[in-house]
Amino acid sequence: MTHNADLTARRSAAVARGIGHATTLFASRAENAELWDADGNRFIDFAGGIAVLNTGHRHPKVQAAALKQMDAFTHTAFQVVPYEVYIALAEKINALAPIEGPAKCAFFTTGGEAVENAVKIARCYTKRDGVIAFTGGFHGRTALTSALTGKVVPYKKDLGPQQPGVYHLPFPVEASGIDTDDTLKMLDYLFKADIAPDAVAAIIIEPVQGEGGFLITPPELMRALRKKCDEHGILLIADEVQTGFGRTGKLFAMENYDVKPDLMTMAKSLAGGYPLSGVVGRAEVMDAPQVGGLGGTYGGNPVACAAALAVLEVIEEEKLLDAANAQGARLKARLEALAGRNDIVPITAIRGLGAMIAFDIVTELGSHTPDAVATKAVTTKAQAHGLILLSCGVYGNTIRILAPLTASDEVMDEGIAILEKALTL
């Protein structure tokens, strides 16, 4: 039997240093919201593969759909020999996505690939180059998407010049003293100082920032961006890579708003653990690139598409949108009961939509001073007690919870009890 220590040594010798790890364990097997490591230790999974496992590890229906497709064929390349399961998934997503009018889809492999192609589509449609993103936003690790990402370390540091044509606005953060009016004022300044609005192809925004700290885009900002885009012929791209497929209590987080995007990116929980991403948008916009302008060898892999169709069925049949809201309410109630206690690490700013829940760890109660060191200590202590827990945020002091929406109340309660233990001084 291979153990964690053996795998750590082998990983160090064989795998590039730049790929980091949130934990010191190696997965052996997993089921729903539980995972066992190479040493046989059991863990409750509050990370979900970074929001990939809304339907849990190895959901039976998703597994069955993938295996059925594997028995038929695993790859042809959609651009060479197309197949029905890709079309069926596109039809389903087009009908469900919060897009105005007829919609069309294109499928890829990773979230970064989806974002990169959304920008390509926007540039083809508008015949413009500029793209506006936000501080704290995370959009991927490719050359273009890392430029869009609003955080330097570790996503940009020492990686050379950034892609041109990308501009950033400050995201509204109460703790930083920035509100929606400030953001919109900076947008007007940007149009005067750096790029004319008629040179901007798209504004891209996460409805809820993921890596940035689970910060919710204020509804008034989303409305204002939609209005600005309409005034200047700019496309609004909603990056739903982390928020999609039930995480926020809606199938897509944009359903929490009263405006719609022109394009929307998706990945992560789309296919229940199989690599699949996509862009959905207004049909006329999606059709802007010429034939051959979009694609990818593995994009829309048939096994992943079959899994994704099953994921959509599971979300509906098991009422996972209701489950997300119930799970989030349960988490918030328990966290609110912890906040203000003087025998735990100081926590504040409990927030989230649906089951996309987070809170900040600060130096002392009543302050906004981030404590990244204490946050790291909490995630380490949680692992020692059997809970996989992730941090995030521009200052590294946010704890985020991304448990499978299929997790039982008993497992959730067990995980929350471990979280409380990890927070205890």
Beta strands, then each sheet from edge to edge (+ up, - down):
strand 1: 27-31
strand 2: 34-37
strand 3: 42-45
strand 4: 103-108
strand 5: 130-134
strand 6: 166-169
strand 7: 200-205
strand 8: 235-239
strand 9: 263-266
strand 10: 277-282
strand 11: 347-353
strand 12: 356-361
strand 13: 387-388
strand 14: 390-392
strand 15: 398-401
sheet 1: 1+ 2- 3+ 13+
sheet 2: 4+ 10- 9+ 8+ 7+ 5+ 6+
sheet 3: 11+ 12- 15+ 14-
end
